[in-house]
Amino acid sequence: MAEKNEQLIETLDEEGNKVSFELIDIVTVDNIEYALLLPVKDKKDDEGEILVMRLKKDGEEFSFEAIDDDDEFNRIAEYIEELEDEIE
């Protein structure tokens, strides 16, 4: 049986609680990298929501930023939908 290669990321939420995510993919839109993350608690639920976060690299360190701009988020969502259509 093949073993699934998961990349787990742990971070702190706004209240200081540890939250774990599975890194689904990294996509580049308009020369900016975005991480597609699935909260580990949602893995049991087939309808878990994937989070899209801007990926920032500072030397060897990576961080994630929320996307507050609706236009930016809509561009990324459209790109991801196009990828899903190509896969199907």
N, C-alpha and C positions, 0 to 999 in steps of 0.2 A: 504494500500500500504506500503510495507517495505521500510525503509529508508536506503540508501547506506551509509556505514561507511567509510568515506574518511579520510585519514591522509594527511593533507596538511603541506608542509614544505616551509618556506620562507628563502631565502638566497640572498647574493649579488653576482652579476657576476663580471668579471674582471674590468668592468667600473664603478662599484658601484651602478648599477641598481638593484632594488629588483626584484627577480624572484621567482615564486611560482611553486612548484612541488607537484604532488600527489604521495605518496609512494605506489607503486604497491605491492612490496614484498621485503623481505630480504632473500637472499640465502647465503649458506656457501659453499665455494669451497676451498679445501686445507687449512681448518681451518681459513679462512679469510672470514669475512662477507662483502657482497656487497648489496647495495640498488639498486632496480630497480625503477627509477623515470620517471614520465611522466610530461613534462611541462604543466601547467594548460592551457596555451593558445592553446595547441595542442589537448585538450580533445574534441573539436568540430570537429576535423579532425580525422577520423577513422584511418588514416595512420600516425599519429603522432609518432615520434621516441622516444623510451624508452631509457633513459640514464642509464648507469651502472656506479656506483661510489663505491669506496672502503669506507666502513663504519668504522670510528675510534671512539672508546669510551675512554673518559678520565674522570673517575669518573662518574658524572651524565651528563656530556656534550657529545654530539655526533657531529661529523664533517664528511664531505665527502671529499674524495680525488679523483682526476682524475687518471685514469689508463693509464700510459704512455708506459708501456711495452706491446708490441704486443703479446708475448707469453702468458702473464697473461690474456690479454683481450680475446684471442682466446680460452683459457681454459674455461673461464666464458661463452662465447658465445656458445660453444659446450654444456656445462652443461645445459644452458637455453633451447637450442634446444631440448635436450633429454627430459627435463621436458615437453615441449610443445608437443612432440610426445606421451608421456605417457598420457597426458590429452586428446588428440584426440583419 
